[in-house]
Amino acid sequence: MGEQPSGPPERLSPVIWLVLACVWLIVANVAAMLPSRDYHWRFAYIMIALGLPVLIGVFATSGPWMGLAVLIAAMSVLRWPVIYLGRWFKNLWR
């Protein structure tokens, strides 16, 4: 009857990637408000691991400016890992 096309799978819509980025930002902000014994480092590692594919998806589907906006928003939520990464790079060249 009707054959299915055997091409590559459909890409996700840019809107879906932006919604995933907004959900990621909301979850990260809510979790930052809760108390934690390890100062949220374990959760930060999990959020970085979950956020990188979302950030790559936003860059790939929505373009570099929207990807940069999502990256800046994520960096404002996870600022301490960014600060420590900057300090590590600074000490690397000393």
MOPAC internal coordinates of N, CA, C and O (Angstrom, degrees):
PM7 1SCF
backbone

  N    0.0000 0     0.00 0     0.00 0    0    0    0
  C    1.4404 1     0.00 0     0.00 0    1    0    0
  C    1.5250 1   109.41 1     0.00 0    2    1    0
  O    1.2310 1   119.98 1    68.21 1    3    2    1
  N    1.3004 1   117.64 1  -111.79 1    3    2    1
  C    1.4613 1   120.03 1  -178.57 1    5    3    2
  C    1.5165 1   111.09 1   -97.04 1    6    5    3
  O    1.2310 1   120.75 1   -63.56 1    7    6    5
  N    1.3115 1   116.17 1   116.44 1    7    6    5
  C    1.4579 1   119.81 1  -179.13 1    9    7    6
  C    1.5231 1   110.34 1   -83.51 1   10    9    7
  O    1.2310 1   121.77 1   -35.83 1   11   10    9
  N    1.3040 1   114.23 1   144.17 1   11   10    9
  C    1.4607 1   120.55 1   176.86 1   13   11   10
  C    1.5212 1   109.14 1   -81.09 1   14   13   11
  O    1.2310 1   119.58 1   -42.49 1   15   14   13
  N    1.3136 1   118.40 1   137.51 1   15   14   13
  C    1.4681 1   119.24 1   176.12 1   17   15   14
  C    1.5216 1   110.00 1   -67.33 1   18   17   15
  O    1.2310 1   120.87 1   -41.79 1   19   18   17
  N    1.3217 1   115.93 1   138.21 1   19   18   17
  C    1.4616 1   120.01 1  -177.61 1   21   19   18
  C    1.5272 1   110.29 1  -102.55 1   22   21   19
  O    1.2310 1   120.80 1  -120.57 1   23   22   21
  N    1.3028 1   116.08 1    59.43 1   23   22   21
  C    1.4585 1   121.02 1   178.77 1   25   23   22
  C    1.5106 1   110.45 1  -105.26 1   26   25   23
  O    1.2310 1   120.67 1     8.31 1   27   26   25
  N    1.3088 1   116.33 1  -171.69 1   27   26   25
  C    1.4657 1   119.36 1   177.62 1   29   27   26
  C    1.5287 1   110.76 1   -66.85 1   30   29   27
  O    1.2310 1   120.11 1   -25.82 1   31   30   29
  N    1.3224 1   117.40 1   154.18 1   31   30   29
  C    1.4631 1   119.73 1   180.00 1   33   31   30
  C    1.5336 1   110.62 1   -66.04 1   34   33   31
  O    1.2310 1   121.53 1   -24.66 1   35   34   33
  N    1.2995 1   114.67 1   155.34 1   35   34   33
  C    1.4633 1   120.24 1   179.79 1   37   35   34
  C    1.5238 1   110.56 1   -65.43 1   38   37   35
  O    1.2310 1   121.22 1   -38.39 1   39   38   37
  N    1.3250 1   115.27 1   141.61 1   39   38   37
  C    1.4628 1   119.79 1   176.12 1   41   39   38
  C    1.5206 1   109.22 1   -81.21 1   42   41   39
  O    1.2310 1   120.88 1   -28.14 1   43   42   41
  N    1.3127 1   115.91 1   151.86 1   43   42   41
  C    1.4507 1   119.74 1   177.82 1   45   43   42
  C    1.5180 1   109.67 1   -71.75 1   46   45   43
  O    1.2310 1   121.27 1   -32.91 1   47   46   45
  N    1.2932 1   115.18 1   147.09 1   47   46   45
  C    1.4580 1   122.04 1  -179.63 1   49   47   46
  C    1.5302 1   110.12 1   -66.50 1   50   49   47
  O    1.2310 1   119.70 1   -31.06 1   51   50   49
  N    1.3377 1   118.18 1   148.94 1   51   50   49
  C    1.4703 1   120.02 1   175.71 1   53   51   50
  C    1.5207 1   112.94 1   -58.49 1   54   53   51
  O    1.2310 1   120.43 1   148.68 1   55   54   53
  N    1.3262 1   116.78 1   -31.32 1   55   54   53
  C    1.4646 1   119.99 1   179.75 1   57   55   54
  C    1.5254 1   110.43 1   -65.09 1   58   57   55
  O    1.2310 1   120.21 1   140.82 1   59   58   57
  N    1.3156 1   117.20 1   -39.18 1   59   58   57
  C    1.4676 1   120.39 1   179.84 1   61   59   58
  C    1.5204 1   110.22 1   -63.98 1   62   61   59
  O    1.2310 1   120.10 1   137.65 1   63   62   61
  N    1.3404 1   117.41 1   -42.35 1   63   62   61
  C    1.4697 1   119.97 1   178.56 1   65   63   62
  C    1.5246 1   110.86 1   -64.21 1   66   65   63
  O    1.2310 1   119.85 1   141.60 1   67   66   65
  N    1.3309 1   117.89 1   -38.40 1   67   66   65
  C    1.4650 1   120.10 1   179.16 1   69   67   66
  C    1.5248 1   111.21 1   -69.45 1   70   69   67
  O    1.2310 1   120.14 1   143.47 1   71   70   69
  N    1.3214 1   117.33 1   -36.53 1   71   70   69
  C    1.4710 1   120.43 1   175.50 1   73   71   70
  C    1.5269 1   110.05 1   -65.03 1   74   73   71
  O    1.2310 1   120.10 1   137.43 1   75   74   73
  N    1.3341 1   117.41 1   -42.57 1   75   74   73
  C    1.4705 1   120.24 1   176.53 1   77   75   74
  C    1.5274 1   111.13 1   -61.07 1   78   77   75
  O    1.2310 1   120.19 1   140.71 1   79   78   77
  N    1.3281 1   117.25 1   -39.29 1   79   78   77
  C    1.4669 1   120.40 1   178.21 1   81   79   78
  C    1.5250 1   110.78 1   -65.19 1   82   81   79
  O    1.2310 1   119.99 1   139.44 1   83   82   81
  N    1.3312 1   117.63 1   -40.56 1   83   82   81
  C    1.4663 1   120.44 1   178.02 1   85   83   82
  C    1.5286 1   111.49 1   -66.28 1   86   85   83
  O    1.2310 1   120.26 1   139.75 1   87   86   85
  N    1.3228 1   117.10 1   -40.25 1   87   86   85
  C    1.4676 1   120.55 1   176.95 1   89   87   86
  C    1.5289 1   109.46 1   -62.94 1   90   89   87
  O    1.2310 1   120.37 1   136.84 1   91   90   89
  N    1.3381 1   116.90 1   -43.16 1   91   90   89
  C    1.4660 1   121.02 1   178.12 1   93   91   90
  C    1.5271 1   110.26 1   -59.00 1   94   93   91
  O    1.2310 1   120.10 1   135.76 1   95   94   93
  N    1.3297 1   117.41 1   -44.24 1   95   94   93
  C    1.4698 1   120.88 1  -179.68 1   97   95   94
  C    1.5245 1   111.67 1   -65.11 1   98   97   95
  O    1.2310 1   120.21 1   139.95 1   99   98   97
  N    1.3218 1   117.20 1   -40.05 1   99   98   97
  C    1.4699 1   120.19 1   179.60 1  101   99   98
  C    1.5205 1   110.49 1   -66.36 1  102  101   99
  O    1.2310 1   120.01 1   134.82 1  103  102  101
  N    1.3335 1   117.58 1   -45.18 1  103  102  101
  C    1.4679 1   120.77 1   179.34 1  105  103  102
  C    1.5283 1   110.41 1   -62.04 1  106  105  103
  O    1.2310 1   120.14 1   137.70 1  107  106  105
  N    1.3248 1   117.33 1   -42.30 1  107  106  105
  C    1.4614 1   120.51 1  -179.89 1  109  107  106
  C    1.5275 1   111.30 1   -65.52 1  110  109  107
  O    1.2310 1   119.86 1   140.94 1  111  110  109
  N    1.3230 1   117.87 1   -39.06 1  111  110  109
  C    1.4591 1   120.51 1   178.62 1  113  111  110
  C    1.5195 1   112.09 1   -68.65 1  114  113  111
  O    1.2310 1   120.11 1   138.39 1  115  114  113
  N    1.3121 1   117.40 1   -41.61 1  115  114  113
  C    1.4723 1   120.26 1   178.83 1  117  115  114
  C    1.5223 1   109.92 1   -65.38 1  118  117  115
  O    1.2310 1   119.99 1   137.44 1  119  118  117
  N    1.3095 1   117.63 1   -42.56 1  119  118  117
  C    1.4659 1   120.68 1  -179.92 1  121  119  118
  C    1.5272 1   110.87 1   -65.92 1  122  121  119
  O    1.2310 1   119.85 1   148.59 1  123  122  121
  N    1.3122 1   117.89 1   -31.41 1  123  122  121
  C    1.4625 1   120.71 1   179.13 1  125  123  122
  C    1.5280 1   111.12 1   -68.73 1  126  125  123
  O    1.2310 1   120.11 1   157.15 1  127  126  125
  N    1.3166 1   117.39 1   -22.85 1  127  126  125
  C    1.4707 1   120.62 1   179.37 1  129  127  126
  C    1.5226 1   112.99 1   -81.18 1  130  129  127
  O    1.2310 1   120.25 1   163.12 1  131  130  129
  N    1.3242 1   117.13 1   -16.88 1  131  130  129
  C    1.4583 1   120.78 1  -177.60 1  133  131  130
  C    1.5216 1   110.65 1   -85.86 1  134  133  131
  O    1.2310 1   120.03 1   -32.02 1  135  134  133
  N    1.3262 1   117.54 1   147.98 1  135  134  133
  C    1.4709 1   119.05 1   177.96 1  137  135  134
  C    1.5247 1   111.72 1   -69.09 1  138  137  135
  O    1.2310 1   121.46 1   -28.66 1  139  138  137
  N    1.3282 1   114.82 1   151.34 1  139  138  137
  C    1.4587 1   120.40 1  -178.59 1  141  139  138
  C    1.5239 1   109.24 1  -148.86 1  142  141  139
  O    1.2310 1   120.80 1   -36.12 1  143  142  141
  N    1.3363 1   116.07 1   143.88 1  143  142  141
  C    1.4671 1   119.96 1   179.24 1  145  143  142
  C    1.5152 1   112.48 1   -79.35 1  146  145  143
  O    1.2310 1   119.90 1   148.52 1  147  146  145
  N    1.3277 1   117.79 1   -31.48 1  147  146  145
  C    1.4618 1   120.06 1  -177.55 1  149  147  146
  C    1.5291 1   112.10 1  -101.09 1  150  149  147
  O    1.2310 1   120.58 1  -157.39 1  151  150  149
  N    1.3328 1   116.51 1    22.61 1  151  150  149
  C    1.4736 1   122.55 1   178.50 1  153  151  150
  C    1.5314 1   112.06 1    57.63 1  154  153  151
  O    1.2310 1   120.22 1  -145.28 1  155  154  153
  N    1.3075 1   117.18 1    34.72 1  155  154  153
  C    1.4625 1   125.38 1   173.89 1  157  155  154
  C    1.5269 1   114.74 1    67.58 1  158  157  155
  O    1.2310 1   119.09 1  -164.98 1  159  158  157
  N    1.3159 1   119.34 1    15.02 1  159  158  157
  C    1.4632 1   119.89 1  -178.34 1  161  159  158
  C    1.5187 1   112.05 1   -66.78 1  162  161  159
  O    1.2310 1   119.68 1   137.46 1  163  162  161
  N    1.3211 1   118.21 1   -42.54 1  163  162  161
  C    1.4670 1   121.01 1   179.45 1  165  163  162
  C    1.5232 1   109.93 1   -61.14 1  166  165  163
  O    1.2310 1   120.67 1   136.42 1  167  166  165
  N    1.3227 1   116.33 1   -43.58 1  167  166  165
  C    1.4575 1   120.25 1   178.94 1  169  167  166
  C    1.5261 1   110.95 1   -67.30 1  170  169  167
  O    1.2310 1   120.31 1   144.74 1  171  170  169
  N    1.3269 1   117.01 1   -35.26 1  171  170  169
  C    1.4664 1   120.16 1   178.21 1  173  171  170
  C    1.5221 1   110.91 1   -62.92 1  174  173  171
  O    1.2310 1   120.23 1   139.06 1  175  174  173
  N    1.3244 1   117.17 1   -40.94 1  175  174  173
  C    1.4689 1   120.09 1   178.15 1  177  175  174
  C    1.5319 1   110.54 1   -62.45 1  178  177  175
  O    1.2310 1   120.37 1   138.16 1  179  178  177
  N    1.3243 1   116.90 1   -41.84 1  179  178  177
  C    1.4634 1   120.78 1   179.08 1  181  179  178
  C    1.5258 1   110.29 1   -65.40 1  182  181  179
  O    1.2310 1   120.31 1   137.46 1  183  182  181
  N    1.3291 1   117.00 1   -42.54 1  183  182  181
  C    1.4609 1   119.87 1  -179.09 1  185  183  182
  C    1.5299 1   111.72 1   -68.08 1  186  185  183
  O    1.2310 1   119.98 1   146.08 1  187  186  185
  N    1.3129 1   117.64 1   -33.92 1  187  186  185
  C    1.4677 1   119.87 1   175.80 1  189  187  186
  C    1.5189 1   109.52 1   -65.79 1  190  189  187
  O    1.2310 1   120.31 1   136.12 1  191  190  189
  N    1.3341 1   117.02 1   -43.88 1  191  190  189
  C    1.4657 1   120.75 1   179.98 1  193  191  190
  C    1.5302 1   111.71 1   -63.99 1  194  193  191
  O    1.2310 1   120.19 1   144.53 1  195  194  193
  N    1.3209 1   117.25 1   -35.47 1  195  194  193
  C    1.4622 1   120.23 1   178.02 1  197  195  194
  C    1.5244 1   112.14 1   -81.13 1  198  197  195
  O    1.2310 1   120.44 1   150.89 1  199  198  197
  N    1.3171 1   116.76 1   -29.11 1  199  198  197
  C    1.4598 1   120.26 1  -175.48 1  201  199  198
  C    1.5152 1   114.81 1   -80.10 1  202  201  199
  O    1.2310 1   119.91 1   152.28 1  203  202  201
  N    1.3319 1   117.77 1   -27.72 1  203  202  201
  C    1.4658 1   119.49 1  -178.99 1  205  203  202
  C    1.5246 1   113.20 1   -62.17 1  206  205  203
  O    1.2310 1   118.64 1   133.59 1  207  206  205
  N    1.3329 1   120.21 1   -46.41 1  207  206  205
  C    1.4783 1   118.39 1   176.42 1  209  207  206
  C    1.5322 1   112.81 1   -62.68 1  210  209  207
  O    1.2310 1   120.52 1   143.60 1  211  210  209
  N    1.3282 1   116.61 1   -36.40 1  211  210  209
  C    1.4624 1   119.75 1   178.39 1  213  211  210
  C    1.5260 1   109.87 1   -65.98 1  214  213  211
  O    1.2310 1   120.18 1   137.16 1  215  214  213
  N    1.3235 1   117.26 1   -42.84 1  215  214  213
  C    1.4621 1   120.89 1   178.71 1  217  215  214
  C    1.5246 1   111.25 1   -63.30 1  218  217  215
  O    1.2310 1   120.13 1   138.11 1  219  218  217
  N    1.3184 1   117.36 1   -41.89 1  219  218  217
  C    1.4700 1   120.82 1   177.65 1  221  219  218
  C    1.5260 1   110.08 1   -64.27 1  222  221  219
  O    1.2310 1   120.27 1   140.15 1  223  222  221
  N    1.3198 1   117.09 1   -39.85 1  223  222  221
  C    1.4649 1   120.45 1   177.36 1  225  223  222
  C    1.5163 1   112.74 1   -63.41 1  226  225  223
  O    1.2310 1   120.50 1   139.11 1  227  226  225
  N    1.3358 1   116.64 1   -40.89 1  227  226  225
  C    1.4658 1   119.86 1   177.60 1  229  227  226
  C    1.5247 1   110.09 1   -65.37 1  230  229  227
  O    1.2310 1   119.98 1   135.69 1  231  230  229
  N    1.3388 1   117.64 1   -44.31 1  231  230  229
  C    1.4608 1   120.62 1   177.44 1  233  231  230
  C    1.5323 1   110.81 1   -59.13 1  234  233  231
  O    1.2310 1   120.18 1   136.78 1  235  234  233
  N    1.3293 1   117.26 1   -43.22 1  235  234  233
  C    1.4658 1   120.98 1  -174.99 1  237  235  234
  C    1.5208 1   112.46 1   -71.49 1  238  237  235
  O    1.2310 1   119.84 1   145.10 1  239  238  237
  N    1.3182 1   117.91 1   -34.90 1  239  238  237
  C    1.4612 1   119.55 1  -173.98 1  241  239  238
  C    1.5181 1   113.96 1  -100.62 1  242  241  239
  O    1.2310 1   119.79 1   148.51 1  243  242  241
  N    1.3236 1   118.01 1   -31.49 1  243  242  241
  C    1.4653 1   120.31 1  -174.31 1  245  243  242
  C    1.5163 1   113.70 1  -105.95 1  246  245  243
  O    1.2310 1   120.17 1   170.85 1  247  246  245
  N    1.3186 1   117.28 1    -9.15 1  247  246  245
  C    1.4486 1   119.56 1   177.54 1  249  247  246
  C    1.5145 1   112.85 1   100.53 1  250  249  247
  O    1.2310 1   121.19 1    -9.62 1  251  250  249
  N    1.3369 1   115.32 1   170.38 1  251  250  249
  C    1.4639 1   119.39 1  -173.97 1  253  251  250
  C    1.5256 1   114.32 1   -70.18 1  254  253  251
  O    1.2310 1   119.54 1   148.19 1  255  254  253
  N    1.3236 1   118.47 1   -31.81 1  255  254  253
  C    1.4690 1   118.84 1  -177.63 1  257  255  254
  C    1.5217 1   111.45 1   -71.04 1  258  257  255
  O    1.2310 1   120.34 1   137.99 1  259  258  257
  N    1.3126 1   116.95 1   -42.01 1  259  258  257
  C    1.4726 1   119.51 1   177.11 1  261  259  258
  C    1.5218 1   110.02 1   -69.11 1  262  261  259
  O    1.2310 1   120.25 1   142.40 1  263  262  261
  N    1.3321 1   117.13 1   -37.60 1  263  262  261
  C    1.4603 1   120.38 1   175.81 1  265  263  262
  C    1.5132 1   111.87 1   -62.39 1  266  265  263
  O    1.2310 1   120.65 1   140.11 1  267  266  265
  N    1.3311 1   116.36 1   -39.89 1  267  266  265
  C    1.4630 1   120.27 1   177.40 1  269  267  266
  C    1.5265 1   111.32 1   -65.97 1  270  269  267
  O    1.2310 1   120.16 1   142.56 1  271  270  269
  N    1.3273 1   117.31 1   -37.44 1  271  270  269
  C    1.4664 1   120.74 1   177.39 1  273  271  270
  C    1.5285 1   111.00 1   -64.08 1  274  273  271
  O    1.2310 1   120.34 1   137.81 1  275  274  273
  N    1.3317 1   116.95 1   -42.19 1  275  274  273
  C    1.4712 1   120.50 1   178.22 1  277  275  274
  C    1.5266 1   110.28 1   -67.47 1  278  277  275
  O    1.2310 1   120.29 1   141.10 1  279  278  277
  N    1.3430 1   117.05 1   -38.90 1  279  278  277
  C    1.4630 1   120.59 1   177.96 1  281  279  278
  C    1.5268 1   111.07 1   -62.19 1  282  281  279
  O    1.2310 1   119.79 1   136.21 1  283  282  281
  N    1.3229 1   118.01 1   -43.79 1  283  282  281
  C    1.4692 1   121.11 1   178.99 1  285  283  282
  C    1.5221 1   110.60 1   -64.95 1  286  285  283
  O    1.2310 1   120.15 1   139.90 1  287  286  285
  N    1.3373 1   117.32 1   -40.10 1  287  286  285
  C    1.4686 1   120.22 1   177.35 1  289  287  286
  C    1.5246 1   111.06 1   -63.55 1  290  289  287
  O    1.2310 1   120.29 1   138.33 1  291  290  289
  N    1.3252 1   117.05 1   -41.67 1  291  290  289
  C    1.4714 1   120.35 1   178.98 1  293  291  290
  C    1.5198 1   110.86 1   -67.31 1  294  293  291
  O    1.2310 1   120.40 1   142.40 1  295  294  293
  N    1.3234 1   116.83 1   -37.60 1  295  294  293
  C    1.4690 1   120.01 1   178.80 1  297  295  294
  C    1.5248 1   111.27 1   -67.62 1  298  297  295
  O    1.2310 1   119.93 1   150.51 1  299  298  297
  N    1.3336 1   117.73 1   -29.49 1  299  298  297
  C    1.4605 1   119.13 1   177.81 1  301  299  298
  C    1.5237 1   111.57 1   -72.74 1  302  301  299
  O    1.2310 1   120.57 1   150.88 1  303  302  301
  N    1.3282 1   116.52 1   -29.12 1  303  302  301
  C    1.4677 1   120.00 1   177.66 1  305  303  302
  C    1.5259 1   110.28 1   -79.14 1  306  305  303
  O    1.2310 1   120.17 1   134.54 1  307  306  305
  N    1.3216 1   117.28 1   -45.46 1  307  306  305
  C    1.4652 1   122.51 1  -178.64 1  309  307  306
  C    1.5310 1   109.67 1  -102.63 1  310  309  307
  O    1.2310 1   120.44 1  -122.52 1  311  310  309
  N    1.3146 1   116.77 1    57.48 1  311  310  309
  C    1.4666 1   119.47 1  -173.59 1  313  311  310
  C    1.5217 1   113.47 1   -72.59 1  314  313  311
  O    1.2310 1   119.03 1   147.39 1  315  314  313
  N    1.3195 1   119.46 1   -32.61 1  315  314  313
  C    1.4595 1   119.46 1  -177.32 1  317  315  314
  C    1.5198 1   113.42 1   -68.72 1  318  317  315
  O    1.2310 1   118.63 1   139.66 1  319  318  317
  N    1.3239 1   120.22 1   -40.34 1  319  318  317
  C    1.4681 1   117.50 1   172.71 1  321  319  318
  C    1.5316 1   112.90 1   -60.82 1  322  321  319
  O    1.2310 1   120.43 1   145.35 1  323  322  321
  N    1.3365 1   116.78 1   -34.65 1  323  322  321
  C    1.4721 1   120.10 1   177.83 1  325  323  322
  C    1.5231 1   110.28 1   -68.24 1  326  325  323
  O    1.2310 1   120.28 1   139.00 1  327  326  325
  N    1.3280 1   117.06 1   -41.00 1  327  326  325
  C    1.4710 1   120.79 1   178.88 1  329  327  326
  C    1.5228 1   110.16 1   -63.78 1  330  329  327
  O    1.2310 1   120.19 1   135.01 1  331  330  329
  N    1.3297 1   117.25 1   -44.99 1  331  330  329
  C    1.4697 1   119.59 1   179.57 1  333  331  330
  C    1.5217 1   111.99 1   -66.83 1  334  333  331
  O    1.2310 1   119.94 1   145.45 1  335  334  333
  N    1.3248 1   117.71 1   -34.55 1  335  334  333
  C    1.4546 1   120.23 1   176.11 1  337  335  334
  C    1.5305 1   110.59 1   -65.64 1  338  337  335
  O    1.2310 1   120.50 1   140.03 1  339  338  337
  N    1.3312 1   116.66 1   -39.97 1  339  338  337
  C    1.4675 1   120.07 1   175.93 1  341  339  338
  C    1.5160 1   112.42 1   -63.83 1  342  341  339
  O    1.2310 1   120.40 1   138.66 1  343  342  341
  N    1.3220 1   116.84 1   -41.34 1  343  342  341
  C    1.4670 1   120.23 1   177.13 1  345  343  342
  C    1.5271 1   110.92 1   -64.64 1  346  345  343
  O    1.2310 1   120.28 1   141.89 1  347  346  345
  N    1.3344 1   117.07 1   -38.11 1  347  346  345
  C    1.4576 1   120.68 1   179.83 1  349  347  346
  C    1.5252 1   110.21 1   -64.86 1  350  349  347
  O    1.2310 1   120.05 1   136.13 1  351  350  349
  N    1.3333 1   117.51 1   -43.87 1  351  350  349
  C    1.4684 1   120.44 1   177.40 1  353  351  350
  C    1.5123 1   111.31 1   -65.05 1  354  353  351
  O    1.2310 1   120.36 1   142.19 1  355  354  353
  N    1.3289 1   116.92 1   -37.81 1  355  354  353
  C    1.4667 1   120.71 1   179.19 1  357  355  354
  C    1.5419 1   110.37 1   -63.79 1  358  357  355
  O    1.2310 1   120.27 1   136.96 1  359  358  357
  N    1.3200 1   117.10 1   -43.04 1  359  358  357
  C    1.4700 1   120.53 1   179.10 1  361  359  358
  C    1.5202 1   112.27 1   -73.73 1  362  361  359
  O    1.2310 1   120.17 1   158.79 1  363  362  361
  N    1.3105 1   117.29 1   -21.21 1  363  362  361
  C    1.4545 1   121.23 1   179.54 1  365  363  362
  C    1.5295 1   111.42 1   -66.51 1  366  365  363
  O    1.2310 1   120.23 1   145.93 1  367  366  365
  N    1.3308 1   117.16 1   -34.07 1  367  366  365
  C    1.4637 1   121.43 1  -177.27 1  369  367  366
  C    1.5079 1   113.85 1   -95.52 1  370  369  367
  O    1.2310 1   119.87 1  -169.68 1  371  370  369
  N    1.3062 1   117.86 1    10.32 1  371  370  369
  C    1.4722 1   120.58 1   177.29 1  373  371  370
  C    1.4861 1   111.53 1   -87.74 1  374  373  371
  O    1.2310 1   120.10 1   180.00 1  375  374  373

